[in-house]
Amino acid sequence: MSDKPLAYVEDDGDMVVIDIFDSKVHVALMNVTKPEHIVQQIWRLSTKNNYESEALKQAVEIMSQKIGIMNTAGDWTFVGNA
Protein backbone atom coordinates (compact mmCIF):
# COMPACT_ATOMS: atom_id res chain seq x y z
CA MET A 1 0.00 0.00 0.00
CA SER A 2 1.20 3.48 -0.84
CA ASP A 3 2.16 6.07 1.77
CA LYS A 4 0.26 8.64 -0.28
CA PRO A 5 -2.97 9.67 1.51
CA LEU A 6 -6.15 8.72 -0.32
CA ALA A 7 -8.13 11.40 1.52
CA TYR A 8 -6.80 14.70 2.82
CA VAL A 9 -7.81 18.28 3.58
CA GLU A 10 -6.68 21.02 1.20
CA ASP A 11 -5.61 24.50 2.26
CA ASP A 12 -9.05 25.89 1.39
CA GLY A 13 -10.69 23.53 3.90
CA ASP A 14 -12.22 21.08 1.42
CA MET A 15 -11.55 17.39 1.74
CA VAL A 16 -10.27 15.54 -1.31
CA VAL A 17 -10.88 11.81 -1.76
CA ILE A 18 -9.00 9.98 -4.52
CA ASP A 19 -10.79 7.17 -6.33
CA ILE A 20 -9.26 4.06 -7.90
CA PHE A 21 -8.64 5.94 -11.16
CA ASP A 22 -6.75 8.74 -9.33
CA SER A 23 -9.61 11.20 -9.84
CA LYS A 24 -10.02 13.76 -7.08
CA VAL A 25 -13.48 14.26 -5.60
CA HIS A 26 -14.02 17.28 -3.36
CA VAL A 27 -16.19 17.40 -0.23
CA ALA A 28 -16.99 20.72 1.43
CA LEU A 29 -16.14 20.02 5.08
CA MET A 30 -17.93 23.17 6.21
CA ASN A 31 -21.20 21.35 5.44
CA VAL A 32 -20.28 18.37 7.64
CA THR A 33 -21.48 19.19 11.15
CA LYS A 34 -23.30 16.04 12.35
CA PRO A 35 -22.79 12.28 12.10
CA GLU A 36 -25.68 12.15 9.64
CA HIS A 37 -23.69 14.34 7.27
CA ILE A 38 -20.81 11.84 7.34
CA VAL A 39 -23.18 9.07 6.28
CA GLN A 40 -24.61 11.28 3.54
CA GLN A 41 -21.16 12.17 2.18
CA ILE A 42 -19.95 8.55 2.20
CA TRP A 43 -23.15 7.54 0.39
CA ARG A 44 -22.63 10.36 -2.15
CA LEU A 45 -19.01 9.39 -2.70
CA SER A 46 -19.60 5.65 -3.01
CA THR A 47 -22.55 5.89 -5.40
CA LYS A 48 -20.63 7.97 -7.95
CA ASN A 49 -17.10 6.55 -7.91
CA ASN A 50 -15.11 3.48 -6.90
CA TYR A 51 -12.71 3.82 -3.99
CA GLU A 52 -10.29 1.64 -2.12
CA SER A 53 -11.65 0.92 1.33
CA GLU A 54 -8.70 2.81 2.82
CA ALA A 55 -9.79 6.00 1.01
CA LEU A 56 -13.28 5.85 2.52
CA LYS A 57 -11.81 4.97 5.93
CA GLN A 58 -9.56 8.03 5.78
CA ALA A 59 -12.50 10.19 4.69
CA VAL A 60 -14.62 8.97 7.62
CA GLU A 61 -11.76 9.67 10.03
CA ILE A 62 -11.24 13.20 8.68
CA MET A 63 -14.94 14.05 8.91
CA SER A 64 -15.25 12.43 12.36
CA GLN A 65 -12.34 14.47 13.68
CA LYS A 66 -13.86 17.60 12.18
CA ILE A 67 -17.16 17.21 14.07
CA GLY A 68 -15.47 15.99 17.25
CA ILE A 69 -16.53 12.35 17.52
CA MET A 70 -12.97 11.14 16.93
CA ASN A 71 -9.91 12.78 18.42
CA THR A 72 -6.68 13.38 16.54
CA ALA A 73 -5.10 10.25 18.05
CA GLY A 74 -7.78 8.16 16.32
CA ASP A 75 -9.80 7.37 19.46
CA TRP A 76 -13.58 7.49 19.28
CA THR A 77 -14.81 9.88 21.96
CA PHE A 78 -18.59 9.61 21.87
CA VAL A 79 -19.40 6.15 20.54
CA GLY A 80 -22.63 5.16 22.26
CA ASN A 81 -22.29 7.90 24.86
CA ALA A 82 -24.00 10.86 23.23
PEHURA-V98727 format. One record per pair of residues at least 6 apart in sequence whose ideal C-beta (glycine too) atoms are under 8 Angstrom apart, sorted by the first residue. I is the first residue (numbers start at 1). GAP is how many residues later the second one is. D is the distance in Angstrom with one decimal. If there is no record, write none. Layout:
I/GAP/D ; I/GAP/D
This chain:
1/53/6.9 ; 5/53/6.3 ; 6/11/6.8 ; 6/12/5.0 ; 6/45/7.4 ; 6/46/6.2 ; 6/48/5.5 ; 6/49/3.5 ; 6/52/5.5 ; 7/8/6.3 ; 7/9/6.9 ; 7/10/4.6 ; 7/11/7.2 ; 7/48/5.5 ; 7/49/7.8 ; 7/51/3.7 ; 7/52/4.2 ; 7/54/8.0 ; 7/55/5.8 ; 8/7/7.1 ; 8/8/5.8 ; 8/50/7.7 ; 8/54/7.5 ; 9/6/5.3 ; 9/7/7.7 ; 9/20/6.8 ; 9/53/6.2 ; 10/6/5.8 ; 10/16/8.0 ; 13/15/7.9 ; 13/16/5.7 ; 13/17/6.4 ; 14/12/4.9 ; 14/13/6.5 ; 14/14/5.7 ; 14/15/6.3 ; 15/11/7.2 ; 15/12/4.4 ; 15/14/5.2 ; 15/44/6.6 ; 15/47/5.5 ; 15/48/7.2 ; 16/8/5.0 ; 16/9/7.1 ; 16/10/5.8 ; 16/11/7.7 ; 17/7/7.5 ; 17/8/5.0 ; 17/10/6.6 ; 17/28/5.9 ; 17/34/6.6 ; 17/38/5.5 ; 17/39/7.5 ; 17/41/7.7 ; 17/42/5.0 ; 18/6/5.8 ; 18/7/7.7 ; 18/33/7.9 ; 18/37/6.1 ; 19/6/6.4 ; 19/30/4.1 ; 19/31/5.8 ; 19/32/5.2 ; 19/36/7.2 ; 20/29/7.9 ; 20/30/4.8 ; 20/31/6.4 ; 20/32/6.2 ; 21/28/7.9 ; 21/29/7.6 ; 23/26/6.7 ; 25/20/6.2 ; 25/23/7.5 ; 25/24/6.0 ; 27/14/5.4 ; 27/18/7.3 ; 27/32/7.3 ; 27/36/7.8 ; 29/33/7.6 ; 29/34/7.0 ; 29/37/5.5 ; 31/6/6.5 ; 32/6/6.3 ; 32/9/6.3 ; 32/31/5.0 ; 32/34/5.9 ; 32/35/6.3 ; 33/34/6.1 ; 34/33/6.6 ; 35/32/7.0 ; 35/34/6.5 ; 37/26/7.5 ; 37/30/7.7 ; 38/22/6.3 ; 38/25/4.6 ; 38/26/6.6 ; 38/29/7.3 ; 41/18/7.4 ; 41/22/6.5 ; 42/14/6.2 ; 42/17/6.8 ; 42/18/6.5 ; 45/6/6.7 ; 45/11/6.9 ; 45/14/6.8 ; 46/10/6.8 ; 61/9/6.2 ; 61/13/7.0 ; 64/6/3.7 ; 64/12/7.7 ; 65/6/7.1 ; 65/7/6.1 ; 68/9/7.0 ; 68/10/7.7 ; 69/7/6.6 ; 69/8/6.1 ; 69/9/4.9 ; 69/10/7.5 ; 70/6/5.5 ; 70/7/6.6 ; 71/6/5.6
